[in-house]
Amino acid sequence: MGRRRRRAGGDRAGRRGARGRAGHGDGGPLGLTTLFVTFLKIGSVLYGSGYVLLAFLRNDFVDRLHWLTDRQLLDAVAIGQFTPGPVLTTATFVGYLVGGGAGAVLATVGIFLPSFVFVAASRPLLPKIRGSRWTAAFLDGVNVAALGLMAAVVWELAQAAVTDGLTALLALVAAVLFIGSKVNSVWLILGGGGIGLAARYLVG
């Protein structure tokens, strides 16, 4: 009897752990605090294109906290493309996935708050920053490092998204259209979604 209880308890714990690894953080005060502090940290050190955010999100929420999967992160990016400020507002959707409505609010406040503080604090220093050769060299180095981060995270996420010939073809066509004709990303995402639905319907 005791062994059966222990085994049943272990099974329940395993299922809870699996649900956590599948992308749902602790919705309690501790989990929400971790969520807010994580986005506050990301907002404080994020520099360069907004797409650098993906590298930070993957490192913290997929690799370190195990609150999201690569697939869920890709879904958050896709949803973000339909909103103004598409990449940074991805943070709101990630917060919702992890902590519901409260998580969405905390994620949004956390990632944008440092920007407001830094802009207000740096305003008197802007004339000196613009004229400094050292600052220009520093920013050039940061830009190159940011480019490397974006390339690395694209490679990692592509392994989760490109799973067959159709997805590989869609990725290639979308890249060519975006680079060659500057098609709005919303139309590319809608087109990819429509083709995906059609393929699923035809395959069954």
Phi and psi in degrees as GROMACS dihedral restraints (atoms count N, CA, C in turn):
[ dihedral_restraints ]
;  ai    aj    ak    al  type     phi  dphi    fc
    3     4     5     6     1   -62.3    20    10
    4     5     6     7     1   -40.7    20    10
    6     7     8     9     1   -65.1    20    10
    7     8     9    10     1   -38.3    20    10
    9    10    11    12     1   -64.4    20    10
   10    11    12    13     1   -40.0    20    10
   12    13    14    15     1   -62.8    20    10
   13    14    15    16     1   -45.2    20    10
   15    16    17    18     1   -63.2    20    10
   16    17    18    19     1   -40.2    20    10
   18    19    20    21     1   -67.1    20    10
   19    20    21    22     1   -41.2    20    10
   21    22    23    24     1   -63.8    20    10
   22    23    24    25     1   -41.9    20    10
   24    25    26    27     1   -62.3    20    10
   25    26    27    28     1   -40.7    20    10
   27    28    29    30     1   -64.7    20    10
   28    29    30    31     1   -37.8    20    10
   30    31    32    33     1   -64.0    20    10
   31    32    33    34     1   -42.2    20    10
   33    34    35    36     1   -64.7    20    10
   34    35    36    37     1   -41.3    20    10
   36    37    38    39     1   -63.3    20    10
   37    38    39    40     1   -39.5    20    10
   39    40    41    42     1   -63.9    20    10
   40    41    42    43     1   -40.1    20    10
   42    43    44    45     1   -66.4    20    10
   43    44    45    46     1   -38.7    20    10
   45    46    47    48     1   -63.6    20    10
   46    47    48    49     1   -41.2    20    10
   48    49    50    51     1   -63.8    20    10
   49    50    51    52     1   -38.9    20    10
   51    52    53    54     1   -64.7    20    10
   52    53    54    55     1   -39.7    20    10
   54    55    56    57     1   -64.2    20    10
   55    56    57    58     1   -39.0    20    10
   57    58    59    60     1   -64.0    20    10
   58    59    60    61     1   -42.8    20    10
   60    61    62    63     1   -68.9    20    10
   61    62    63    64     1   -23.5    20    10
   63    64    65    66     1   -74.7    20    10
   64    65    66    67     1   -10.2    20    10
   66    67    68    69     1   130.8    20    10
   67    68    69    70     1    19.6    20    10
   69    70    71    72     1  -123.4    20    10
   70    71    72    73     1   114.4    20    10
   72    73    74    75     1   -79.5    20    10
   73    74    75    76     1   176.8    20    10
   75    76    77    78     1   -71.3    20    10
   76    77    78    79     1   119.5    20    10
   78    79    80    81     1   -79.8    20    10
   79    80    81    82     1    -0.4    20    10
   81    82    83    84     1   -76.2    20    10
   82    83    84    85     1  -179.0    20    10
   84    85    86    87     1   -55.9    20    10
   85    86    87    88     1   -41.7    20    10
   87    88    89    90     1   -64.3    20    10
   88    89    90    91     1   -44.2    20    10
   90    91    92    93     1   -64.7    20    10
   91    92    93    94     1   -41.7    20    10
   93    94    95    96     1   -67.9    20    10
   94    95    96    97     1   -35.3    20    10
   96    97    98    99     1   -64.5    20    10
   97    98    99   100     1   -44.2    20    10
   99   100   101   102     1   -61.1    20    10
  100   101   102   103     1   -41.3    20    10
  102   103   104   105     1   -60.2    20    10
  103   104   105   106     1   -48.4    20    10
  105   106   107   108     1   -64.4    20    10
  106   107   108   109     1   -45.7    20    10
  108   109   110   111     1   -63.7    20    10
  109   110   111   112     1   -37.8    20    10
  111   112   113   114     1   -63.9    20    10
  112   113   114   115     1   -45.7    20    10
  114   115   116   117     1   -70.6    20    10
  115   116   117   118     1   -31.7    20    10
  117   118   119   120     1   -63.8    20    10
  118   119   120   121     1   -41.5    20    10
  120   121   122   123     1   -64.0    20    10
  121   122   123   124     1   -45.4    20    10
  123   124   125   126     1   -62.2    20    10
  124   125   126   127     1   -44.3    20    10
  126   127   128   129     1   -63.5    20    10
  127   128   129   130     1   -26.0    20    10
  129   130   131   132     1   -79.4    20    10
  130   131   132   133     1   -30.3    20    10
  132   133   134   135     1  -111.9    20    10
  133   134   135   136     1    -4.8    20    10
  135   136   137   138     1   -69.7    20    10
  136   137   138   139     1   126.1    20    10
  138   139   140   141     1  -142.9    20    10
  139   140   141   142     1   149.1    20    10
  141   142   143   144     1    95.2    20    10
  142   143   144   145     1  -156.3    20    10
  144   145   146   147     1   -61.3    20    10
  145   146   147   148     1   149.3    20    10
  147   148   149   150     1   -59.8    20    10
  148   149   150   151     1   -21.7    20    10
  150   151   152   153     1   -69.7    20    10
  151   152   153   154     1   -14.7    20    10
  153   154   155   156     1   -62.4    20    10
  154   155   156   157     1   -26.1    20    10
  156   157   158   159     1   -53.6    20    10
  157   158   159   160     1   -35.8    20    10
  159   160   161   162     1   -60.1    20    10
  160   161   162   163     1   -38.1    20    10
  162   163   164   165     1   -63.9    20    10
  163   164   165   166     1   -42.1    20    10
  165   166   167   168     1   -67.2    20    10
  166   167   168   169     1   -43.5    20    10
  168   169   170   171     1   -61.7    20    10
  169   170   171   172     1   -43.1    20    10
  171   172   173   174     1   -65.9    20    10
  172   173   174   175     1   -41.7    20    10
  174   175   176   177     1   -63.3    20    10
  175   176   177   178     1   -42.9    20    10
  177   178   179   180     1   -83.3    20    10
  178   179   180   181     1   -49.1    20    10
  180   181   182   183     1   -90.8    20    10
  181   182   183   184     1   -24.4    20    10
  183   184   185   186     1   -96.6    20    10
  184   185   186   187     1   -52.6    20    10
  186   187   188   189     1   -82.6    20    10
  187   188   189   190     1   -42.2    20    10
  189   190   191   192     1   -89.5    20    10
  190   191   192   193     1   -53.7    20    10
  192   193   194   195     1   -88.9    20    10
  193   194   195   196     1   -21.0    20    10
  195   196   197   198     1    58.2    20    10
  196   197   198   199     1    35.8    20    10
  198   199   200   201     1   -90.1    20    10
  199   200   201   202     1   -20.1    20    10
  201   202   203   204     1  -131.8    20    10
  202   203   204   205     1   159.4    20    10
  204   205   206   207     1  -103.6    20    10
  205   206   207   208     1   166.2    20    10
  207   208   209   210     1   -58.5    20    10
  208   209   210   211     1   -38.0    20    10
  210   211   212   213     1   -62.6    20    10
  211   212   213   214     1   -42.9    20    10
  213   214   215   216     1   -66.5    20    10
  214   215   216   217     1   -37.3    20    10
  216   217   218   219     1   -63.9    20    10
  217   218   219   220     1   -41.2    20    10
  219   220   221   222     1   -63.0    20    10
  220   221   222   223     1   -39.1    20    10
  222   223   224   225     1   -62.1    20    10
  223   224   225   226     1   -40.4    20    10
  225   226   227   228     1   -63.8    20    10
  226   227   228   229     1   -39.7    20    10
  228   229   230   231     1   -63.7    20    10
  229   230   231   232     1   -43.9    20    10
  231   232   233   234     1   -62.7    20    10
  232   233   234   235     1   -43.5    20    10
  234   235   236   237     1   -63.0    20    10
  235   236   237   238     1   -40.6    20    10
  237   238   239   240     1   -61.8    20    10
  238   239   240   241     1   -27.4    20    10
  240   241   242   243     1   -66.9    20    10
  241   242   243   244     1   -15.9    20    10
  243   244   245   246     1   -91.7    20    10
  244   245   246   247     1     2.5    20    10
  246   247   248   249     1  -119.6    20    10
  247   248   249   250     1   157.7    20    10
  249   250   251   252     1   -62.8    20    10
  250   251   252   253     1   145.1    20    10
  252   253   254   255     1    61.1    20    10
  253   254   255   256     1    55.7    20    10
  255   256   257   258     1   -57.9    20    10
  256   257   258   259     1   -41.2    20    10
  258   259   260   261     1   -77.0    20    10
  259   260   261   262     1   -46.5    20    10
  261   262   263   264     1   -67.5    20    10
  262   263   264   265     1   -33.4    20    10
  264   265   266   267     1   -72.8    20    10
  265   266   267   268     1    -9.6    20    10
  267   268   269   270     1   -57.9    20    10
  268   269   270   271     1   -31.7    20    10
  270   271   272   273     1   -59.2    20    10
  271   272   273   274     1   -37.3    20    10
  273   274   275   276     1   -62.1    20    10
  274   275   276   277     1   -43.9    20    10
  276   277   278   279     1   -67.3    20    10
  277   278   279   280     1   -38.9    20    10
  279   280   281   282     1   -61.4    20    10
  280   281   282   283     1   -43.8    20    10
  282   283   284   285     1   -60.6    20    10
  283   284   285   286     1   -37.1    20    10
  285   286   287   288     1   -67.4    20    10
  286   287   288   289     1   -41.8    20    10
  288   289   290   291     1   -59.7    20    10
  289   290   291   292     1   -39.0    20    10
  291   292   293   294     1   -83.4    20    10
  292   293   294   295     1   -42.8    20    10
  294   295   296   297     1  -132.9    20    10
  295   296   297   298     1    19.0    20    10
  297   298   299   300     1    69.5    20    10
  298   299   300   301     1  -153.1    20    10
  300   301   302   303     1   -60.4    20    10
  301   302   303   304     1   -43.5    20    10
  303   304   305   306     1   -62.9    20    10
  304   305   306   307     1   -40.1    20    10
  306   307   308   309     1   -64.3    20    10
  307   308   309   310     1   -38.1    20    10
  309   310   311   312     1   -62.5    20    10
  310   311   312   313     1   -44.0    20    10
  312   313   314   315     1   -65.1    20    10
  313   314   315   316     1   -46.0    20    10
  315   316   317   318     1   -66.0    20    10
  316   317   318   319     1   -38.8    20    10
  318   319   320   321     1   -64.1    20    10
  319   320   321   322     1   -42.9    20    10
  321   322   323   324     1   -65.2    20    10
  322   323   324   325     1   -47.4    20    10
  324   325   326   327     1   -63.6    20    10
  325   326   327   328     1   -43.3    20    10
  327   328   329   330     1   -62.0    20    10
  328   329   330   331     1   -41.2    20    10
  330   331   332   333     1   -80.4    20    10
  331   332   333   334     1   -26.3    20    10
  333   334   335   336     1   -94.2    20    10
  334   335   336   337     1   -24.2    20    10
  336   337   338   339     1   -57.9    20    10
  337   338   339   340     1   -46.4    20    10
  339   340   341   342     1   -59.0    20    10
  340   341   342   343     1   -33.7    20    10
  342   343   344   345     1   -62.2    20    10
  343   344   345   346     1   -44.8    20    10
  345   346   347   348     1   -62.7    20    10
  346   347   348   349     1   -41.9    20    10
  348   349   350   351     1   -66.6    20    10
  349   350   351   352     1   -45.3    20    10
  351   352   353   354     1   -65.9    20    10
  352   353   354   355     1   -40.0    20    10
  354   355   356   357     1   -63.8    20    10
  355   356   357   358     1   -44.4    20    10
  357   358   359   360     1   -64.0    20    10
  358   359   360   361     1   -39.5    20    10
  360   361   362   363     1   -74.9    20    10
  361   362   363   364     1   -31.5    20    10
  363   364   365   366     1   -91.3    20    10
  364   365   366   367     1    -7.0    20    10
  366   367   368   369     1   -55.3    20    10
  367   368   369   370     1   -45.4    20    10
  369   370   371   372     1   -66.0    20    10
  370   371   372   373     1   -19.2    20    10
  372   373   374   375     1   -94.8    20    10
  373   374   375   376     1    -7.1    20    10
  375   376   377   378     1   -57.7    20    10
  376   377   378   379     1   -44.0    20    10
  378   379   380   381     1   -58.1    20    10
  379   380   381   382     1   -40.1    20    10
  381   382   383   384     1   -70.4    20    10
  382   383   384   385     1   -37.8    20    10
  384   385   386   387     1   -63.8    20    10
  385   386   387   388     1   -41.1    20    10
  387   388   389   390     1   -62.9    20    10
  388   389   390   391     1   -35.2    20    10
  390   391   392   393     1   -91.8    20    10
  391   392   393   394     1     3.8    20    10
  393   394   395   396     1   -92.6    20    10
  394   395   396   397     1   126.1    20    10
  396   397   398   399     1   -67.3    20    10
  397   398   399   400     1   -34.3    20    10
  399   400   401   402     1   -65.1    20    10
  400   401   402   403     1   -41.8    20    10
  402   403   404   405     1   -64.3    20    10
  403   404   405   406     1   -40.9    20    10
  405   406   407   408     1   -62.1    20    10
  406   407   408   409     1   -42.2    20    10
  408   409   410   411     1   -65.4    20    10
  409   410   411   412     1   -39.5    20    10
  411   412   413   414     1   -62.0    20    10
  412   413   414   415     1   -45.2    20    10
  414   415   416   417     1   -66.5    20    10
  415   416   417   418     1   -35.4    20    10
  417   418   419   420     1   -61.7    20    10
  418   419   420   421     1   -43.1    20    10
  420   421   422   423     1   -65.2    20    10
  421   422   423   424     1   -39.9    20    10
  423   424   425   426     1   -65.0    20    10
  424   425   426   427     1   -39.4    20    10
  426   427   428   429     1   -61.4    20    10
  427   428   429   430     1   -42.5    20    10
  429   430   431   432     1   -65.4    20    10
  430   431   432   433     1   -42.9    20    10
  432   433   434   435     1   -63.1    20    10
  433   434   435   436     1   -39.3    20    10
  435   436   437   438     1   -63.1    20    10
  436   437   438   439     1   -39.0    20    10
  438   439   440   441     1   -62.1    20    10
  439   440   441   442     1   -41.2    20    10
  441   442   443   444     1   -63.0    20    10
  442   443   444   445     1   -40.9    20    10
  444   445   446   447     1   -61.2    20    10
  445   446   447   448     1   -44.4    20    10
  447   448   449   450     1   -62.8    20    10
  448   449   450   451     1   -42.0    20    10
  450   451   452   453     1   -62.3    20    10
  451   452   453   454     1   -41.3    20    10
  453   454   455   456     1   -65.6    20    10
  454   455   456   457     1   -43.6    20    10
  456   457   458   459     1   -72.3    20    10
  457   458   459   460     1   -32.0    20    10
  459   460   461   462     1   -62.4    20    10
  460   461   462   463     1   -42.1    20    10
  462   463   464   465     1   -62.6    20    10
  463   464   465   466     1   -44.2    20    10
  465   466   467   468     1   -65.1    20    10
  466   467   468   469     1   -45.2    20    10
  468   469   470   471     1   -71.6    20    10
  469   470   471   472     1   -30.4    20    10
  471   472   473   474     1   -62.5    20    10
  472   473   474   475     1   -32.6    20    10
  474   475   476   477     1   -66.4    20    10
  475   476   477   478     1   -27.0    20    10
  477   478   479   480     1   -86.3    20    10
  478   479   480   481     1   -28.1    20    10
  480   481   482   483     1   -92.7    20    10
  481   482   483   484     1   -40.2    20    10
  483   484   485   486     1   -90.2    20    10
  484   485   486   487     1    98.7    20    10
  486   487   488   489     1  -114.2    20    10
  487   488   489   490     1   -10.3    20    10
  489   490   491   492     1  -157.1    20    10
  490   491   492   493     1  -175.3    20    10
  492   493   494   495     1   -63.1    20    10
  493   494   495   496     1   -38.6    20    10
  495   496   497   498     1   -64.8    20    10
  496   497   498   499     1   -47.3    20    10
  498   499   500   501     1   -65.8    20    10
  499   500   501   502     1   -35.0    20    10
  501   502   503   504     1   -64.2    20    10
  502   503   504   505     1   -42.6    20    10
  504   505   506   507     1   -65.0    20    10
  505   506   507   508     1   -42.5    20    10
  507   508   509   510     1   -61.5    20    10
  508   509   510   511     1   -43.0    20    10
  510   511   512   513     1   -62.2    20    10
  511   512   513   514     1   -43.4    20    10
  513   514   515   516     1   -64.8    20    10
  514   515   516   517     1   -47.3    20    10
  516   517   518   519     1   -63.2    20    10
  517   518   519   520     1   -42.7    20    10
  519   520   521   522     1   -62.2    20    10
  520   521   522   523     1   -41.4    20    10
  522   523   524   525     1   -64.6    20    10
  523   524   525   526     1   -43.7    20    10
  525   526   527   528     1   -64.5    20    10
  526   527   528   529     1   -44.8    20    10
  528   529   530   531     1   -64.9    20    10
  529   530   531   532     1   -41.2    20    10
  531   532   533   534     1   -67.2    20    10
  532   533   534   535     1   -41.6    20    10
  534   535   536   537     1   -76.8    20    10
  535   536   537   538     1   -41.5    20    10
  537   538   539   540     1   -80.8    20    10
  538   539   540   541     1   -35.5    20    10
  540   541   542   543     1  -123.3    20    10
  541   542   543   544     1     1.7    20    10
  543   544   545   546     1    56.4    20    10
  544   545   546   547     1    39.5    20    10
  546   547   548   549     1   -64.5    20    10
  547   548   549   550     1   140.4    20    10
  549   550   551   552     1   -58.9    20    10
  550   551   552   553     1   134.9    20    10
  552   553   554   555     1   -61.7    20    10
  553   554   555   556     1   -26.9    20    10
  555   556   557   558     1   -61.4    20    10
  556   557   558   559     1   -42.4    20    10
  558   559   560   561     1   -67.7    20    10
  559   560   561   562     1   -36.1    20    10
  561   562   563   564     1   -64.6    20    10
  562   563   564   565     1   -41.8    20    10
  564   565   566   567     1   -68.0    20    10
  565   566   567   568     1   -43.2    20    10
  567   568   569   570     1   -62.4    20    10
  568   569   570   571     1   -42.0    20    10
  570   571   572   573     1   -63.5    20    10
  571   572   573   574     1   -43.8    20    10
  573   574   575   576     1   -62.7    20    10
  574   575   576   577     1   -40.9    20    10
  576   577   578   579     1   -64.0    20    10
  577   578   579   580     1   -41.5    20    10
  579   580   581   582     1   -63.9    20    10
  580   581   582   583     1   -41.9    20    10
  582   583   584   585     1   -66.0    20    10
  583   584   585   586     1   -38.9    20    10
  585   586   587   588     1   -62.0    20    10
  586   587   588   589     1   -42.7    20    10
  588   589   590   591     1   -64.6    20    10
  589   590   591   592     1   -42.1    20    10
  591   592   593   594     1   -63.6    20    10
  592   593   594   595     1   -41.2    20    10
  594   595   596   597     1   -64.5    20    10
  595   596   597   598     1   -40.8    20    10
  597   598   599   600     1   -64.9    20    10
  598   599   600   601     1   -38.0    20    10
  600   601   602   603     1   -67.3    20    10
  601   602   603   604     1   -41.3    20    10
  603   604   605   606     1   -69.8    20    10
  604   605   606   607     1   -38.8    20    10
  606   607   608   609     1   -75.0    20    10
  607   608   609   610     1   -32.4    20    10
